[in-house]
Amino acid sequence: MKGFTGMLKQAQEMQARMENVQTELEAIEISGEAGAGMVKVVMSGKGDMKSVFIDPSIFKSEDAEIVEDLIVTAHNNAKAKLEEAVAEKMKDVTGGLQLPPGLMPGM
């Protein structure tokens, strides 16, 4: 039974580390950009968009579709960076063990 108790203790320690990582991720802000920095998006560690910056020179064009595409591209850029940051944090918690998607609540 010592093995089972040891496994239970390891699981509890891993859960505590995951909770710490979630707290750290909530404080992270990741930015993404598009159009050579003309559009920038800032996201929280949870993936919520916090702010958008649009260079005023973009509005000289009458093509709103370009601005919309740049916002989507900047958001996707920030999201990709966020996913990398989350994966790196999780690697620290799990010791490189690949966890199935959805195992960590809120991710």
URWO-V922307 format. One record per residue. N is the residue number from 1. RES is the residue in one small letter. OMEGA is omega in whole degrees, -180 to 180 (* if undefined). Layout:
n=(N/N)
res=(RES/RES)
omega=(OMEGA/OMEGA)
//
This chain:
n=(1/2/3/4/5/6/7/8/9/10/11/12/13/14/15/16/17/18/19/20/21/22/23/24/25/26/27/28/29/30/31/32/33/34/35/36/37/38/39/40/41/42/43/44/45/46/47/48/49/50/51/52/53/54/55/56/57/58/59/60/61/62/63/64/65/66/67/68/69/70/71/72/73/74/75/76/77/78/79/80/81/82/83/84/85/86/87/88/89/90/91/92/93/94/95/96/97/98/99/100/101/102/103/104/105/106/107)
res=(m/k/g/f/t/g/m/l/k/q/a/q/e/m/q/a/r/m/e/n/v/q/t/e/l/e/a/i/e/i/s/g/e/a/g/a/g/m/v/k/v/v/m/s/g/k/g/d/m/k/s/v/f/i/d/p/s/i/f/k/s/e/d/a/e/i/v/e/d/l/i/v/t/a/h/n/n/a/k/a/k/l/e/e/a/v/a/e/k/m/k/d/v/t/g/g/l/q/l/p/p/g/l/m/p/g/m)
omega=(180/179/180/179/178/179/179/179/178/179/179/178/179/178/179/178/179/178/177/179/179/179/178/-178/179/-178/-177/170/-179/178/175/-179/179/178/179/177/-180/175/179/180/175/-180/173/177/177/178/178/177/-178/179/178/173/176/178/-177/-178/178/-175/175/177/178/-176/-179/-179/178/179/179/179/179/178/179/-180/179/178/180/177/178/-179/178/178/179/-180/176/-180/179/-180/179/178/-179/178/177/-177/-173/-178/179/179/179/178/177/178/178/-179/179/-178/177/-180/*)
//
